[in-house]
Amino acid sequence: MAEGDNSPTNTTLDSNALQALSEYKGDSKLKKEAMNILVRMLDETQLQHLMTTFEEIDTDRTGMINLTELQTAFVKTENLP
């Protein structure tokens, strides 16, 4: 991967990001608001990394990650060195 190349197809999935996504469950307003606050605390680089990771997992570009996409992301992560 070329340095500075953040295209969704060339980004390595971050296992910490995948773990955080897998642990996030529920639709409570408190959890949603807490996530919004955390996202607002990210710097531009961190936010871009999070968005790129999401876009790589969301292969059908619906704006939501379904079970199949999440399972595929986990398989990709397991195959990383």
DODREN-659029 format. One record per residue: residue in one letter; x, z, y of N, C-alpha, C, CB in turn. Coordinates in steps of 0.2 Angstrom, whole numbers, padded with zeros to 4 digits, always signed. Glycine has a CB too. Example, Ala and Ser with C-alpha at 12.3 -4.5 7.8 and 13.67 -1.06 7.14 Angstrom:
<recs>
A+0066+0039-0028+0062+0039-0022+0066+0039-0016+0057+0045-0022 S+0064+0035-0011+0068+0036-0005+0064+0039+0000+0070+0029-0003 
</recs>
This chain:
<recs>
M+0004+0000-0006+0000+0000+0000+0004+0000+0006-0005+0006+0000 A+0003-0004+0011+0007-0005+0017+0005+0001+0021+0006-0011+0021 E+0010+0004+0025+0009+0010+0029+0004+0008+0035+0016+0012+0032 G-0001+0012+0036-0005+0010+0041-0011+0006+0039-0002+0007+0047 D-0011+0004+0032-0017+0000+0030-0022+0005+0027-0014-0005+0024 N-0027+0006+0031-0032+0011+0029-0039+0007+0026-0034+0015+0034 S-0038+0001+0024-0044-0002+0021-0047+0001+0015-0042-0010+0020 P-0053+0001+0014-0056+0005+0009-0053+0003+0002-0063+0004+0009 T-0051-0003+0001-0049-0005-0006-0042-0003-0007-0050-0012-0006 N-0038-0001-0002-0031+0001-0002-0030+0008-0001-0027-0003+0002 T-0035+0012-0001-0034+0019+0000-0034+0023-0006-0039+0022+0005 T-0029+0027-0007-0029+0032-0013-0034+0037-0012-0022+0035-0015 L-0038+0038-0017-0043+0044-0017-0040+0050-0017-0048+0043-0023 D-0042+0055-0012-0039+0061-0011-0043+0066-0016-0039+0064-0004 S-0039+0069-0021-0043+0073-0026-0046+0079-0022-0038+0076-0031 N-0043+0082-0017-0046+0087-0013-0053+0085-0010-0042+0090-0008 A-0053+0079-0008-0059+0077-0005-0065+0076-0010-0058+0070-0001 L-0062+0073-0016-0067+0072-0021-0070+0079-0024-0064+0068-0027 Q-0065+0084-0024-0067+0091-0027-0072+0094-0022-0061+0095-0027 A-0071+0093-0015-0076+0096-0010-0083+0092-0011-0073+0095-0003 L-0082+0086-0012-0089+0082-0013-0093+0084-0019-0088+0074-0013 S-0089+0085-0024-0092+0087-0030-0095+0094-0030-0088+0087-0036 E-0092+0098-0026-0095+0105-0025-0100+0106-0021-0089+0110-0023 Y-0101+0101-0016-0107+0101-0011-0113+0100-0015-0105+0097-0005 K-0118+0105-0015-0124+0103-0018-0130+0106-0014-0124+0107-0025 G-0135+0103-0014-0141+0106-0011-0142+0103-0004-0140+0113-0010 D-0148+0104-0001-0150+0101+0005-0152+0106+0010-0156+0096+0004 S-0149+0112+0009-0151+0117+0014-0149+0115+0021-0148+0124+0012 K-0153+0117+0026-0151+0116+0033-0144+0119+0035-0157+0118+0038 L-0143+0125+0032-0137+0129+0034-0131+0125+0032-0138+0136+0031 K-0131+0123+0025-0126+0119+0023-0124+0113+0027-0127+0117+0015 K-0130+0109+0028-0129+0103+0032-0126+0105+0039-0136+0099+0033 E-0128+0110+0042-0126+0112+0049-0118+0114+0049-0130+0117+0052 A-0117+0118+0043-0110+0120+0042-0105+0114+0041-0110+0125+0036 M-0108+0109+0038-0104+0103+0037-0103+0099+0043-0107+0098+0031 N-0108+0099+0047-0107+0095+0054-0102+0099+0058-0114+0095+0057 I-0102+0106+0058-0097+0109+0062-0090+0108+0060-0099+0117+0062 L-0089+0108+0053-0083+0107+0050-0080+0100+0052-0083+0108+0043 V-0085+0095+0052-0083+0088+0053-0081+0088+0061-0089+0083+0052 R-0084+0091+0065-0082+0091+0072-0076+0094+0073-0088+0095+0076 M-0073+0099+0069-0067+0102+0070-0061+0098+0067-0067+0109+0066 L-0062+0092+0064-0057+0088+0062-0054+0084+0067-0060+0083+0056 D-0047+0083+0067-0044+0078+0072-0046+0071+0070-0036+0080+0072 E-0044+0066+0074-0045+0059+0073-0043+0057+0066-0043+0055+0079 T-0036+0059+0064-0033+0056+0058-0037+0059+0052-0026+0058+0058 Q-0039+0065+0052-0042+0068+0047-0049+0065+0046-0043+0076+0048 L-0053+0064+0052-0059+0061+0051-0059+0054+0049-0062+0061+0058 Q-0054+0050+0051-0053+0043+0048-0052+0043+0041-0047+0040+0052 H-0048+0048+0038-0046+0049+0031-0053+0050+0027-0041+0054+0030 L-0057+0055+0030-0063+0057+0027-0068+0051+0026-0066+0062+0030 M-0068+0047+0032-0073+0041+0032-0070+0036+0027-0073+0038+0039 T-0064+0035+0027-0061+0029+0023-0062+0031+0016-0054+0028+0024 T-0061+0038+0014-0062+0040+0007-0070+0039+0005-0060+0047+0006 F-0074+0041+0010-0081+0040+0008-0083+0032+0007-0086+0043+0014 E-0080+0028+0011-0082+0021+0011-0079+0018+0004-0079+0017+0017 E-0073+0021+0002-0071+0018-0004-0075+0020-0010-0063+0021-0005 I-0078+0026-0010-0082+0029-0015-0089+0025-0015-0083+0036-0015 D-0091+0024-0009-0098+0021-0008-0098+0013-0009-0101+0023-0001 T-0097+0011-0015-0095+0004-0017-0101+0000-0015-0093+0003-0024 D-0107+0002-0015-0113-0002-0014-0115-0002-0007-0119+0000-0018 R-0111+0002-0003-0112+0002+0005-0119+0004+0007-0111-0005+0008 T-0122+0009+0003-0129+0012+0005-0128+0018+0010-0132+0014-0001 G-0122+0020+0011-0122+0026+0015-0123+0033+0011-0126+0026+0021 M-0124+0032+0005-0124+0038+0000-0120+0036-0006-0132+0039-0002 I-0118+0042-0009-0114+0041-0015-0118+0043-0021-0107+0046-0015 N-0119+0038-0025-0123+0040-0031-0119+0042-0037-0127+0034-0033 L-0122+0045-0042-0118+0048-0048-0113+0043-0051-0123+0050-0053 T-0115+0037-0052-0110+0032-0055-0104+0031-0050-0114+0025-0056 E-0105+0030-0044-0100+0030-0039-0095+0036-0039-0102+0028-0032 L-0098+0042-0040-0094+0048-0040-0090+0048-0046-0099+0054-0039 Q-0093+0046-0052-0090+0046-0058-0084+0041-0058-0095+0045-0064 T-0085+0036-0055-0080+0031-0055-0074+0033-0051-0082+0024-0052 A-0075+0037-0045-0070+0040-0041-0066+0045-0045-0073+0043-0035 F-0070+0049-0049-0066+0054-0053-0061+0051-0058-0071+0059-0056 V-0064+0045-0061-0059+0042-0066-0053+0039-0062-0063+0036-0069 K-0054+0036-0056-0048+0034-0053-0044+0039-0051-0051+0030-0046 T-0046+0045-0049-0042+0051-0047-0038+0053-0053-0046+0056-0044 E-0041+0053-0059-0038+0055-0065-0032+0051-0067-0043+0056-0071 N-0032+0045-0065-0027+0040-0067-0021+0040-0062-0030+0033-0068 L-0022+0044-0057-0016+0044-0052-0010+0047-0055-0019+0047-0045 P-0004+0045-0053+0002+0049-0055+0002+0056-0053+0008+0045-0053 
</recs>
